[in-house]
């Protein structure tokens, strides 16, 4: 299984001091190198997928990994290789909170596979893998329920479908596909911690949590306290429904961008400071704000429009 995290630039640039040195003196270089690294690895993955003649790419990863943008980048790279690609998301198969299974506390369990219309998703995966065609529902995110509309997907000659979602690697999706030779599995995540000397300052899940706090506030009208409150359930779902299938991936991608901390500092710290100190989420908010404040600030307008970070900051 090729791992794209093993890169000399990233082995030396996941330390606060090293990141800050470039962020202060050469922020454009830091940004360009980071984005180029991810671009090159996605292009390499696309070449392997194209060479194998796959019709369906299943891209999974935990929350805050950048799956939507990475899937789009991968589809664009495949299209450039004369394998016209179309993007799909398992999110469109969600049933909505009202129809989702319930946790013991009565809250909807949106992390489990049964929160989706599994028969429809399995039929779509089978159709794409065998015939290059399927019909998908369309989820209304503003209303948080299926819209009732459907979208027809039909791949052309040498076409590829890139289906992304937290459950994309779950064998439940492919149990009705008799031959998986046309299917490639890709796992995307933040795969490195950020250190301050010998100490871990931010773990990969913490990096993803910061991304999600900013994204949820900006695009989902969710407060930092709400995101922090949901995070233990998200991590529990990750352990149950995502991590067990990581080893079955054909390719892995690391979405860490060393410059993102200088950018997220300005976005996330003010949000984290809104969380009440005496709440269960307060200590986590304080720790994250402290860690981010150690990074040299990078202006938001320096982030390229095509950066994966734009998925979280807009």
N, C-alpha and C positions, 0 to 999 in steps of 0.2 A: 504494500500500500504506500504510494508516494506521499511524503509529508513535505509541505512547502514552507513550514515554519523554520526549517534548518537553513538559515541564511545569515552570513557573517554580519550584515548590517543590523539584523534584528537581535543577534546574540549580544551585540555591544550597545544597542540603543534601547534596551528596556530598563535602564537605570535612570533615575530622576536627574542626576547630575549630567549624564551624557545627553539626555533629551533637552535639558535646559540650556546646555552649551550651544547646541545647534539652534534651538528656538530663539535664543537671544541674538546670536550673531548671523545666522543664516536660516531664518524661518522658511523661506521659499524653497531652499534646498531640502530641508527636513520634510516639508510637505510633498515636494516632487518625488523624492526617493520613496517615501512611504506609499504614495498612490501608485507609483510605477511598479513597485514590488508586487502589490496586489494584482495589478493589471497583467503583469507578466505571468503570474501563477495561474490566473484565470485563463489566459491565452494558452498556456501549456496544457491545462485541463481540457480545454476545447479541442486542441489538436488530438489528444488521446481519445476523446469521445468520438470525434469525427473519424479517426482512423479505424475505430472498432465498429463503425456503422450503426451506432445506437439510434433508436427511434425515441427513447424516453429517458430523460435524466431526472432522477429523484434527488432533490437537494434538501437536506435537513440540517438542523442545528438548533441550539437552545435560544430562548428569547434574548433579543438584543445582539444577535450575531451579525445582522445585516443581510438576512436571507433574501429579502425582496430585491435589494439592489444587486447583490451578487448574482442572483438568478438572471436579472436583466443583463448584467455584464456578460454572463456566460452565453446567453442567447445571442447577444450582439456579436460575440467572438465566433460563435458557431456559424452565424449568418455570413460573416466575412469569409469563412472557409467553404462557402457554397453549400452550407447545410442550413437552409432557412429555418429559424427556430421561433417557437411561440411560447410565451410565458403563461403559466397557470399557477393558482394558489389553492392549497387545501382549505384556506380560510373561507372560500366560497361555499364549502360544504358544511359549515357550521349550522347547527339547528337553532342557535340563539339560546340565551340564558333561560328562558321560560321552559324549554324542552330539554335542557341539559341534565345529566345525572346530578344528584345532590351529594354533597359531602356530609359527614356526620353532623356538622354544625348547621346544616340546612342550606348553606350557600351553594350556588351552582358550581359544578366541577367543569370548568372550561378547558382543563388541561388533558383530560382523558380522551382517547379515540372515540368513545361513545358519544361525545359531545358533537360529533359530525354525523352526517348522513352516510354511514359506511357503505351500504349497498350501492348508492349512487357513485361514491368515490371509487369503489372497487371496479364497478362497471366502466368508469372512465379510464382507469389505469389499464384495464384489460384491453379496451378499445384502442387506446393509444399505442400500446406495446405490440398488438397484433395487426391492427388495421390503419393506424395513424389517424384515428378519428374518434371523437366522443362528444358528448353534450354535458356541459357543466351548469349548475345553478349559479345564480349571482346573489351574493350576500349583501344586504343593505346595512352598511356599517353605521350610518347615522341613526337608523331605527333599531339596530342590533337584532335583526331577524332576516330570514331569507326574503328576497324581494318578490319571488314568484316568477321572475324572468329566467331565461336560460340562454346559454351561449354555445354555438356549435363550433367545435374545433376540428379542423381538417388539415392535416399536414400534406404539403406537396411532396414532389419527388426529392428524396434525400433530406426531407424535413425532420426536425427534432422538436419534441415537446420538453420544456423544462418545468417540472412541477415542484414547487417549493412549499415547505410547511414543517412545523415541528414534528409531525408524524410521518413525514415522507419516507423514512427508512423502515418504518414498522412493517414486518412481514404480512400483517393483515391486509395491506394495500395490494400486495402482489400474489395473494394466495390463489387467485383464479387465473393467473398467467402461467400457462404450461411451460413456457420456455423463456428464461430471463436473459437470453443472449442479447436481446435488443434493449436491455435496461442497464443503466449505469447509476450507481449510488454515490452521492457526494455529501460529505459532512463538512459543515462550515461552523467555525466558532472562534472566539478569542482563545488562543492557545498558549499565551505566555502571561506570567504575572509581571508586574512592574515593581522594581526593587529600589530601595534607598540603601546603598551599601549592601550589606549581607541580608538585610531584612526585607521581607515582602511588604510593600506598601499597599498595592492593590492586586487582589487575586483576579483571575479571569472572570468569575461570576460578579465580582464587584465592578469591574469595568463595564460589563453588560448591564448591570443595574443602573449605573450612572447614565449610560446611553438611554435606557428605557425611561428613567425619570424625566429626562429632557424631552424625549419623544412623546411620552404620554401627556405631559403638560401642554405641549405645543399643538398636538394633533388630535388628542383624545379627551380633552377637557378633564384630565385626571390630575388631582393634586399630588405633590410629592409624598405626602403622608399616605394617601390611598395606594400609590404604587409600592411604597415600602411595606404597607400592610399586606398587600397581595403577594409580595415577593416570596415568603416562605412556601406558599402554596405552589407558586411557579417552580421553585426549586424542587419541591416534592414531586411535581409532575415530571420535571426533567429527569430526576433519578429513576422514576418508574417507567417513563414512556419514551425517553430519548436516548439516554446514556446506554441502555442495554443493546441498542442496535448500532452504536457507533463503530464497533469492531467490524461490522459487515460492510463498511463503506469501501468503495473502490478507490476513491480519491478524497483527500482532506485539504481544506483551505483554512488559513489563519487570517482572520479579519482585523487583527490588531493594527492600529495606525498610531505610531509613536507621537505624532503631533496632536492627536485628538484631545489629549489631556489639557494642553494649553488653551484649546478652543472651548472644551467643555467646562473648564474652570469658570469662565465668564457666564456660561449658560446655567450651570448646575448649582454653583455655590449659593447664589441668591435664593434659589428654590429650596435648597436644603436648609437654609437658615430660617425658613418659614415654619419648619416642623417644630412643634412644641417639644422642649427639652424633657418634660416630665411624662412623655408618652412612650409606649413600647418602641416606637420607631425613632425616638429622639436620639438615642445613643448611636444608632447606625448613621443617621443623618449627620451628626457631629463628626464621626470618624471619616465619612466620605468628604465632607467639606474641608476638614483638616488636610487630608491627603491631596485633594485637588489644589488647595491653596499653595502647595509647595512647588507647583509648576509655573514656569514663565508663561505669562498670558500671550496668546496668539489671537489677533483680531478675527472675528467671524468672516469678514469680507475677504480674507486670504484663502479661505477654503474653496477649492474649485467646484464649479457647479456639478461636475460629474463624480465628485468624491463619494465614496460609500458613506462618509460621515453625514452627508446631506440627508440621508434617510432619517436621521435622528434630530438634526437641527433645523432642517428646512432650507 
